[in-house]
Amino acid sequence: MTTTVYFEKNGGIDIELRGARKVLSLRKHIKIEPENLESVQLFSDMKKPKFYKKVAGTNAWYYGGWFRESGENEFWDVRNNERVLVITTRNFKYKKLYIEVGPDFKLNPSKL
């Protein structure tokens, strides 16, 4: 796993992409301020999109980068869809962010 999700004390989220994911998704770092967070959910076995309009990134064996669905910008960093963190925002560049997380990742609602 080369993406790390940090929940900040102020309620914001900091996402750091490393290695090939940073290159393929064309992003190194995404920071979401608490006032831009709408919801955070953890999904198991999430369905990958059938087809998205790719703006920047890749959608071969790994969904990474900026995509558009129904006129909304979305950011994907998902290769294995077994555990995906879905972050919904407001007044932010991306309406939704899909971030693959490892088996040890725990979503702690008290930090949100």
Order of alpha helices (4+ residues) and beta strands (2+ residues): beta-beta-alpha-beta-beta-beta-beta-beta-beta-beta
